[in-house]
Amino acid sequence: MNRRNTFATLALTLACGIASAQAFPNKPITLIVPFPPGGSSDALARALTTPLSQALGQPVIVESRPGAGATIGADFVAKSKADGTTLLMGAVHHTIATSVYKKLPYDFEKSFAPITTVALVPNVLVVNAKSSATDVKGLIALAKAAPGKIAYGSNGNGTVQHLIGTQFSGLAGVELVHVPYKGSAPLTTDLLGGQIDLSFDTLTPLVQHIQGGKLRALAVTTAKRSSTLPEVPTLAESGMPGFDQGTWFGILAPAATPRELVARLNAEMVKIIHSPDFKKRMEEIGAEPVGDTAEQMAARIQGDTAKYARLVKDAKVAIE
């Protein structure tokens, strides 16, 4: 092939890519949330999909596919057609699952094309308002007085809440019972009902119950305090120096999705995430909007996968 033909081929390829991006989407988009309705991922998805639907001129439908620590929904998207119409609300949980689950049917770093990080959400240590524990020190004292009898809930095996629980237990020198749920909604119901004693869930599904006096926040698990709950100390301030675990949520597509479609989706989503209306909604649910590039999200995934591999190994957490 001579130079003229080569340039002609490149020009045609570029033109086709631009035309494809301009024509996209020509049918509804489905955003898979790998947890049940009622949690942070669901709230973020619904905050994003209405303005995204308006921007793209097609319905953007939220569909829940929960289970197995968010890996069932991820597997579904990984195996979906790579045309930009099936997306995943991914989360930090997926970087942990890479090390926790021995036989995942996908590779989180290779099976997906990152689009953008939507938001960061602090995790918070909460107990039922009827608990006698009014701070972290008091909770540790209760746990030491009743080893193996204090239960904490998580959004499933291999999620960040699970890992925070194991890390907290190790640093505090206590034996807590782990109770995995399929998501925040059933977990919060049992926490409110007293079936479990505490959780390390994200702030979004808990904030209304904390502010309403039904749950008591003892500490946030991130390095800095939450702007939504500024009076609540961090775990680092509560006797666990260096403790810094939070949860991010972001959008991904199947790996083979054309780059021009990823770029189009990124541009539209980032515009929405940086809008005043979206920022206001994030403040209401205790989330911090991000809206980064696809490359920045990929770097986040790579860094967290390595970080949590070390923590998982130290905590000896493994699931067949």
Phi, psi and chi 1 to 4 in degrees:
 res  aa     phi    psi   chi1   chi2   chi3   chi4
   1 MET       -  126.4 -177.8 -179.2  -69.2      -
   2 ASN   -81.0  173.9   58.5   36.0      -      -
   3 ARG   -61.4  -39.1  -76.2 -177.6   69.0 -176.7
   4 ARG   -62.5  -44.2 -179.0  176.8  -64.1  177.1
   5 ASN   -66.4  -36.7  -73.0  -20.7      -      -
   6 THR   -63.0  -47.5  -61.2      -      -      -
   7 PHE   -64.7  -35.8  -76.1  126.5      -      -
   8 ALA   -64.9  -40.9      -      -      -      -
   9 THR   -64.9  -43.7  -59.7      -      -      -
  10 LEU   -63.6  -41.6  -71.7  172.9      -      -
  11 ALA   -64.1  -40.5      -      -      -      -
  12 LEU   -65.6  -42.3  179.9   60.8      -      -
  13 THR   -61.3  -44.5  -59.6      -      -      -
  14 LEU   -63.9  -43.1  179.1   59.8      -      -
  15 ALA   -62.6  -41.1      -      -      -      -
  16 CYS   -64.4  -40.0  -71.4      -      -      -
  17 GLY   -63.3  -44.1      -      -      -      -
  18 ILE   -63.9  -42.8  -66.9  171.9      -      -
  19 ALA   -63.2  -40.3      -      -      -      -
  20 SER   -63.3  -43.4  175.6      -      -      -
  21 ALA   -65.3  -38.8      -      -      -      -
  22 GLN   -68.9  -34.3  -69.9  174.2  -21.5      -
  23 ALA   -78.4  -20.8      -      -      -      -
  24 PHE   -76.1  139.6  170.6   82.6      -      -
  25 PRO   -94.6  152.7   33.6  -32.7      -      -
  26 ASN  -112.1   12.7   56.2   10.0      -      -
  27 LYS  -156.5  166.7   60.3 -179.7  179.7  179.2
  28 PRO   -58.1  150.8  -26.1   36.1      -      -
  29 ILE  -105.8  137.7  -66.8  173.6      -      -
  30 THR  -110.6  124.5  -59.9      -      -      -
  31 LEU  -103.5  111.2  176.9   55.7      -      -
  32 ILE   -82.7  123.7  -60.3  -63.7      -      -
  33 VAL  -105.6  118.6  173.1      -      -      -
  34 PRO   -83.3   21.0   31.1  -34.3      -      -
  35 PHE  -134.1  162.3  -69.0  106.3      -      -
  36 PRO   -67.8  161.9  -17.2   30.3      -      -
  37 PRO   -57.8  150.8  -23.8   34.4      -      -
  38 GLY   108.5   -9.1      -      -      -      -
  39 GLY  -103.3 -173.6      -      -      -      -
  40 SER   -62.3  -44.4  -65.7      -      -      -
  41 SER   -62.8  -39.0   53.5      -      -      -
  42 ASP   -67.1  -43.7 -175.6   65.1      -      -
  43 ALA   -63.5  -42.0      -      -      -      -
  44 LEU   -67.4  -40.5  -68.9  171.6      -      -
  45 ALA   -61.0  -44.6      -      -      -      -
  46 ARG   -72.1  -30.1  -64.8 -176.6 -171.5  -78.4
  47 ALA   -68.5  -30.0      -      -      -      -
  48 LEU   -86.8  -36.8 -178.8   65.3      -      -
  49 THR   -70.0  -35.5   51.6      -      -      -
  50 THR   -63.0  -52.5  -62.4      -      -      -
  51 PRO   -67.8  -29.5   19.9  -30.3      -      -
  52 LEU   -67.8  -39.3 -176.6   60.8      -      -
  53 SER   -60.7  -41.5  176.1      -      -      -
  54 GLN   -66.1  -38.6  -66.1  170.1  -11.6      -
  55 ALA   -70.4  -35.7      -      -      -      -
  56 LEU   -93.6  -15.5  -64.7  175.6      -      -
  57 GLY    75.4   19.9      -      -      -      -
  58 GLN  -140.1  151.0  -74.6  -73.7  -12.9      -
  59 PRO   -62.0  139.6  -20.3   31.8      -      -
  60 VAL  -116.5  112.4 -177.4      -      -      -
  61 ILE  -102.9  131.0  -57.6  160.0      -      -
  62 VAL   -90.0  125.9  176.1      -      -      -
  63 GLU  -128.3  125.7  179.5 -179.2  -35.2      -
  64 SER   -87.6  130.3  -65.7      -      -      -
  65 ARG  -134.8   75.8  -74.9 -176.5  176.2  -98.0
  66 PRO   -82.1  168.1   32.2  -35.8      -      -
  67 GLY   125.2  153.5      -      -      -      -
  68 ALA    53.2   48.4      -      -      -      -
  69 GLY    60.5   36.7      -      -      -      -
  70 ALA    76.9    7.7      -      -      -      -
  71 THR   -85.0  -22.6   62.8      -      -      -
  72 ILE   -66.3  -47.4  -70.5  175.9      -      -
  73 GLY   -63.7  -39.1      -      -      -      -
  74 ALA   -64.1  -42.4      -      -      -      -
  75 ASP   -62.8  -39.6 -177.0   44.9      -      -
  76 PHE   -60.3  -45.5  176.3   81.8      -      -
  77 VAL   -69.5  -40.0  175.6      -      -      -
  78 ALA   -57.2  -31.9      -      -      -      -
  79 LYS   -99.4    5.7  -65.1  172.8 -179.8  174.8
  80 SER   -82.4  164.7  -64.7      -      -      -
  81 LYS   -62.7  132.7 -171.2  174.8 -179.2 -179.7
  82 ALA   -87.3   63.7      -      -      -      -
  83 ASP  -119.2   13.2   60.0   -1.9      -      -
  84 GLY    82.3    2.3      -      -      -      -
  85 THR  -102.9   -2.4   60.1      -      -      -
  86 THR  -128.6  115.5  -56.3      -      -      -
  87 LEU  -123.3  161.9  -53.5  174.3      -      -
  88 LEU  -118.2  134.2  173.1   70.2      -      -
  89 MET   -85.1   90.7  175.4   59.2   83.2      -
  90 GLY   -82.3  170.6      -      -      -      -
  91 ALA  -155.9  171.9      -      -      -      -
  92 VAL   -56.3  -27.8   67.7      -      -      -
  93 HIS   -53.4  -36.0  -50.9  -67.6      -      -
  94 HIS   -69.5  -30.6  -66.2  107.6      -      -
  95 THR   -71.7  -28.9   65.9      -      -      -
  96 ILE   -75.8  -41.8  -59.8  169.9      -      -
  97 ALA   -57.2  -29.3      -      -      -      -
  98 THR   -55.6  -35.8  -62.7      -      -      -
  99 SER   -95.9  -27.5  -62.9      -      -      -
 100 VAL   -78.5  -43.8  170.9      -      -      -
 101 TYR   -89.6  126.0  -72.7   85.1      -      -
 102 LYS   -75.7  -25.8  -66.6 -177.9  178.6 -180.0
 103 LYS  -132.9   65.2  -63.6  179.0 -179.5  178.7
 104 LEU   -73.7  141.1  -83.2 -179.8      -      -
 105 PRO   -81.4    7.7   29.4  -34.5      -      -
 106 TYR  -149.0  166.9   60.6   85.6      -      -
 107 ASP  -114.4  114.3 -176.6  -42.9      -      -
 108 PHE   -61.6  -32.1 -166.7   59.0      -      -
 109 GLU   -81.0  -24.3  -70.6 -169.3   72.8      -
 110 LYS  -108.1  -22.6  -63.7  179.0 -179.6  179.1
 111 SER   -90.4   -2.6  -58.8      -      -      -
 112 PHE  -133.2  154.1  -63.4   91.7      -      -
 113 ALA  -109.3  108.1      -      -      -      -
 114 PRO   -61.4  143.8  -21.9   34.2      -      -
 115 ILE  -112.0  -60.0  -63.9  174.3      -      -
 116 THR  -164.9  152.1 -170.5      -      -      -
 117 THR   -82.4  126.5  -52.2      -      -      -
 118 VAL   -81.1  -50.9  177.1      -      -      -
 119 ALA  -161.6  160.0      -      -      -      -
 120 LEU  -107.6  136.1  -57.7  174.4      -      -
 121 VAL  -128.0  122.7 -175.4      -      -      -
 122 PRO   -64.5  147.1  -16.5   29.7      -      -
 123 ASN   -94.3  151.0  -72.2   67.2      -      -
 124 VAL  -137.1  136.5   57.3      -      -      -
 125 LEU   -82.7  116.2  166.1   54.7      -      -
 126 VAL  -127.5  151.8  -67.3      -      -      -
 127 VAL  -128.7  163.7  -64.2      -      -      -
 128 ASN   -62.8  143.6 -170.1  -70.5      -      -
 129 ALA   -59.7  -20.4      -      -      -      -
 130 LYS   -82.3   -8.7  -65.0  178.3 -178.7  179.1
 131 SER   -64.3  147.3  171.8      -      -      -
 132 SER   -79.3   -9.4   61.0      -      -      -
 133 ALA   -79.6  120.1      -      -      -      -
 134 THR  -108.6   -6.7   57.0      -      -      -
 135 ASP  -154.9  176.2   55.1   23.3      -      -
 136 VAL   -63.3  -41.4  172.6      -      -      -
 137 LYS   -58.4  -42.7 -176.5  178.3  178.9 -179.7
 138 GLY   -67.0  -36.9      -      -      -      -
 139 LEU   -65.3  -42.7  175.1   63.5      -      -
 140 ILE   -62.9  -39.0  -67.9  173.3      -      -
 141 ALA   -62.6  -41.6      -      -      -      -
 142 LEU   -62.8  -43.5  -76.0  176.3      -      -
 143 ALA   -66.5  -37.0      -      -      -      -
 144 LYS   -71.1  -29.4  -74.1 -175.0  174.8 -179.5
 145 ALA   -77.4  -19.2      -      -      -      -
 146 ALA  -137.1   67.9      -      -      -      -
 147 PRO   -60.2  131.7   20.0  -31.6      -      -
 148 GLY    78.8    9.4      -      -      -      -
 149 LYS  -117.8  -12.5  -66.5 -175.6  179.5  179.6
 150 ILE   -93.9  122.8  -57.0  -66.2      -      -
 151 ALA  -110.3  138.5      -      -      -      -
 152 TYR  -119.8  146.1   77.2   94.2      -      -
 153 GLY  -102.0  154.1      -      -      -      -
 154 SER  -136.2  173.8   79.1      -      -      -
 155 ASN   -83.2   13.0  -74.7   -9.8      -      -
 156 GLY   134.2  161.0      -      -      -      -
 157 ASN   -60.6  134.6  -71.3  -48.2      -      -
 158 GLY    83.0    6.8      -      -      -      -
 159 THR   -89.3  169.5   58.9      -      -      -
 160 VAL   -64.8  -32.4   71.0      -      -      -
 161 GLN   -63.0  -39.4  -65.7   92.9  -14.8      -
 162 HIS   -61.1  -46.4 -179.8 -167.9      -      -
 163 LEU   -69.6  -37.1 -155.4   58.1      -      -
 164 ILE   -61.3  -41.2  -71.1  172.7      -      -
 165 GLY   -61.0  -43.6      -      -      -      -
 166 THR   -67.8  -38.2   61.9      -      -      -
 167 GLN   -67.3  -43.2 -168.4  175.6    5.6      -
 168 PHE   -60.5  -46.2  176.4   88.7      -      -
 169 SER   -59.9  -43.2  -60.8      -      -      -
 170 GLY   -65.4  -43.8      -      -      -      -
 171 LEU   -69.7  -35.2  -69.6  172.0      -      -
 172 ALA   -83.2  -15.7      -      -      -      -
 173 GLY    69.9   38.9      -      -      -      -
 174 VAL  -124.6  162.0  -62.9      -      -      -
 175 GLU  -110.6  104.6 -178.4 -175.2  -12.3      -
 176 LEU  -104.5  149.3  -61.2  178.2      -      -
 177 VAL   -93.0  127.0  177.5      -      -      -
 178 HIS   -90.4  127.5  174.7 -135.1      -      -
 179 VAL  -120.1  105.3 -178.0      -      -      -
 180 PRO   -81.3  139.6   28.0  -32.3      -      -
 181 TYR  -120.1  172.3  -70.8   81.7      -      -
 182 LYS   -83.9  -11.3  -74.4 -172.3  175.2 -178.3
 183 GLY   177.1 -178.1      -      -      -      -
 184 SER   -68.3  -36.3  -65.9      -      -      -
 185 ALA   -60.7  -54.7      -      -      -      -
 186 PRO   -66.5  -31.8   21.3  -32.0      -      -
 187 LEU   -63.8  -47.5  161.2   60.3      -      -
 188 THR   -65.4  -37.4  -55.9      -      -      -
 189 THR   -58.4  -46.1  -63.1      -      -      -
 190 ASP   -70.2  -33.4  -82.7    5.9      -      -
 191 LEU   -66.1  -43.2 -178.1   59.2      -      -
 192 LEU   -65.7  -33.5  -70.0  166.9      -      -
 193 GLY   -84.7   -7.0      -      -      -      -
 194 GLY    86.6    8.1      -      -      -      -
 195 GLN   -71.2  -27.2  -78.3   75.8   31.6      -
 196 ILE  -127.4  163.5   56.1  172.1      -      -
 197 ASP   -94.4  -30.3  -58.1  -72.9      -      -
 198 LEU  -160.6  170.1   61.6  122.1      -      -
 199 SER  -151.8  165.2   82.3      -      -      -
 200 PHE  -120.8   40.0  -60.5   90.8      -      -
 201 ASP   -74.4  169.7 -154.4   -6.1      -      -
 202 THR   -67.3  157.1   47.6      -      -      -
 203 LEU   -67.5  -33.4  179.9   55.2      -      -
 204 THR   -51.0  -53.2  -59.2      -      -      -
 205 PRO   -77.3   -6.3   28.2  -35.1      -      -
 206 LEU  -105.1  -22.6  -57.5  174.4      -      -
 207 VAL   -58.2  -41.1   63.2      -      -      -
 208 GLN   -65.8  -34.3   61.6  176.1  -36.6      -
 209 HIS   -76.9  -31.0  -57.8  -60.7      -      -
 210 ILE   -68.9  -48.8  -65.7  169.7      -      -
 211 GLN   -67.9  -25.4  -65.7  173.5  -20.2      -
 212 GLY   -86.7   -2.4      -      -      -      -
 213 GLY    84.3    8.2      -      -      -      -
 214 LYS   -88.0  -24.5  -66.0 -179.2  179.7  179.4
 215 LEU  -125.0  153.0  -64.4  177.2      -      -
 216 ARG  -116.8  121.8 -178.9 -177.8  -59.0  129.0
 217 ALA   -85.3  124.4      -      -      -      -
 218 LEU   -98.2  -31.8  -56.0 -174.6      -      -
 219 ALA  -169.9  153.2      -      -      -      -
 220 VAL   -97.7  152.3  -67.0      -      -      -
 221 THR   -93.9   -3.1   67.3      -      -      -
 222 THR   -87.3  167.8   43.4      -      -      -
 223 ALA   -67.4  -30.7      -      -      -      -
 224 LYS  -118.3  158.1   65.5  177.3 -176.7  178.0
 225 ARG   -67.1  157.0  -64.7 -168.7 -178.6 -163.9
 226 SER   -80.3  136.9  164.5      -      -      -
 227 SER   -68.1  -21.0   57.5      -      -      -
 228 THR   -78.2  -33.5  -55.3      -      -      -
 229 LEU  -127.0   65.3  -59.5  173.2      -      -
 230 PRO   -63.7  -20.1   24.5  -34.7      -      -
 231 GLU   -82.6  -11.8   72.1  -74.7   -3.3      -
 232 VAL   -87.4  124.5  178.5      -      -      -
 233 PRO   -72.2  166.3   29.5  -36.9      -      -
 234 THR   -85.7  163.6   65.3      -      -      -
 235 LEU   -64.4  -33.4  -83.1  177.0      -      -
 236 ALA   -61.4  -38.8      -      -      -      -
 237 GLU   -74.1  -16.7  -67.2  172.6  -37.3      -
 238 SER  -100.0   19.8  -55.5      -      -      -
 239 GLY   105.5    9.8      -      -      -      -
 240 MET  -125.3   74.0  -64.0 -175.5  175.1      -
 241 PRO   -54.1  136.9  -22.2   33.4      -      -
 242 GLY    84.8   -4.9      -      -      -      -
 243 PHE   -66.9  123.6 -155.0  110.7      -      -
 244 ASP  -154.8   91.3 -177.4   15.8      -      -
 245 GLN  -133.2  128.3  -57.4  -70.0   -9.5      -
 246 GLY  -138.5 -173.4      -      -      -      -
 247 THR  -129.6  128.9  -59.1      -      -      -
 248 TRP  -109.6  153.9   57.5 -100.1      -      -
 249 PHE  -130.9  138.7  -63.1   89.6      -      -
 250 GLY  -153.6  167.5      -      -      -      -
 251 ILE  -101.7  135.0  -51.3  -62.6      -      -
 252 LEU  -133.8  155.8  -55.5   99.1      -      -
 253 ALA  -120.9  166.1      -      -      -      -
 254 PRO   -56.1  147.5  -26.7   36.2      -      -
 255 ALA   -55.2  -36.6      -      -      -      -
 256 ALA   -83.5    6.7      -      -      -      -
 257 THR   -60.3  129.3  -57.9      -      -      -
 258 PRO   -53.5  141.2  -27.3   36.4      -      -
 259 ARG   -60.0  -33.6  -75.2 -177.2  -65.8  176.4
 260 GLU   -68.7  -29.7   63.0  -89.3   12.4      -
 261 LEU   -73.9  -39.4  -61.5 -170.7      -      -
 262 VAL   -60.8  -43.0  171.3      -      -      -
 263 ALA   -63.9  -40.4      -      -      -      -
 264 ARG   -64.5  -46.2  169.9   80.5 -170.0  -76.8
 265 LEU   -63.6  -41.8  -72.5  166.0      -      -
 266 ASN   -60.0  -47.4  173.3  -88.2      -      -
 267 ALA   -59.9  -44.8      -      -      -      -
 268 GLU   -68.7  -41.8  -62.6  -66.9   -5.4      -
 269 MET   -69.0  -42.5  -70.0 -179.2 -172.1      -
 270 VAL   -62.3  -39.3  168.5      -      -      -
 271 LYS   -59.9  -42.4 -168.6 -176.0  -57.0  179.9
 272 ILE   -68.5  -46.3  -68.0  166.2      -      -
 273 ILE   -61.8  -33.2  -67.1  166.6      -      -
 274 HIS   -88.2    0.9  -69.7  169.8      -      -
 275 SER   -76.6  150.9   70.6      -      -      -
 276 PRO   -57.8  -39.2  -26.2   36.1      -      -
 277 ASP   -63.8  -43.6  -73.7  -13.3      -      -
 278 PHE   -67.4  -42.0 -168.1   85.5      -      -
 279 LYS   -61.2  -38.9  -71.2 -179.9  178.5  179.5
 280 LYS   -63.7  -41.7 -178.6 -179.7  178.6 -178.6
 281 ARG   -65.0  -38.3  176.9   56.8 -178.8  149.9
 282 MET   -64.4  -38.5  -66.2  -58.0   97.8      -
 283 GLU   -61.2  -37.7  -71.3  175.7    4.6      -
 284 GLU   -66.4  -31.3  -67.2  171.0   -9.2      -
 285 ILE  -106.9    9.4   62.3  175.9      -      -
 286 GLY    76.8   26.6      -      -      -      -
 287 ALA  -110.9  156.3      -      -      -      -
 288 GLU  -113.5  110.7  -59.4  172.9   14.9      -
 289 PRO   -63.5  146.7   22.9  -31.7      -      -
 290 VAL  -117.9  -78.7  178.5      -      -      -
 291 GLY    70.5   64.6      -      -      -      -
 292 ASP  -102.4 -175.7   53.3    7.3      -      -
 293 THR   -81.5  164.3   66.3      -      -      -
 294 ALA   -61.5  -37.3      -      -      -      -
 295 GLU   -67.7  -38.5  -68.2   75.7   16.1      -
 296 GLN   -66.8  -38.5  -72.5  170.0  -33.5      -
 297 MET   -66.7  -39.0 -173.6 -177.1  179.2      -
 298 ALA   -61.8  -39.7      -      -      -      -
 299 ALA   -66.4  -37.5      -      -      -      -
 300 ARG   -61.5  -45.2 -175.9 -170.0  -59.7  -84.8
 301 ILE   -62.5  -45.6  -70.3  170.5      -      -
 302 GLN   -61.6  -45.3 -174.8  178.2   36.8      -
 303 GLY   -65.2  -43.1      -      -      -      -
 304 ASP   -70.6  -33.9  -83.7   -0.5      -      -
 305 THR   -60.4  -43.5  -61.1      -      -      -
 306 ALA   -69.1  -42.2      -      -      -      -
 307 LYS   -61.1  -48.3  166.7 -172.4  170.4 -178.8
 308 TYR   -75.9  -22.8  -75.2  110.2      -      -
 309 ALA   -60.6  -40.3      -      -      -      -
 310 ARG   -67.9  -43.8  -65.9 -170.2  -64.8  -89.7
 311 LEU   -66.3  -39.8  -69.5  175.5      -      -
 312 VAL   -63.2  -41.6  166.2      -      -      -
 313 LYS   -64.0  -43.3 -176.7  177.8  178.8 -179.5
 314 ASP   -64.8  -37.4  -68.3  -17.6      -      -
 315 ALA   -84.0   -8.9      -      -      -      -
 316 LYS    56.4   45.8  -63.3 -176.9  172.8   66.6
 317 VAL   -98.4  123.8  176.7      -      -      -
 318 ALA  -149.5  142.0      -      -      -      -
 319 ILE  -130.6  133.6  -60.3  168.5      -      -
 320 GLU   -70.2      -  -65.8  -68.3  -19.2      -
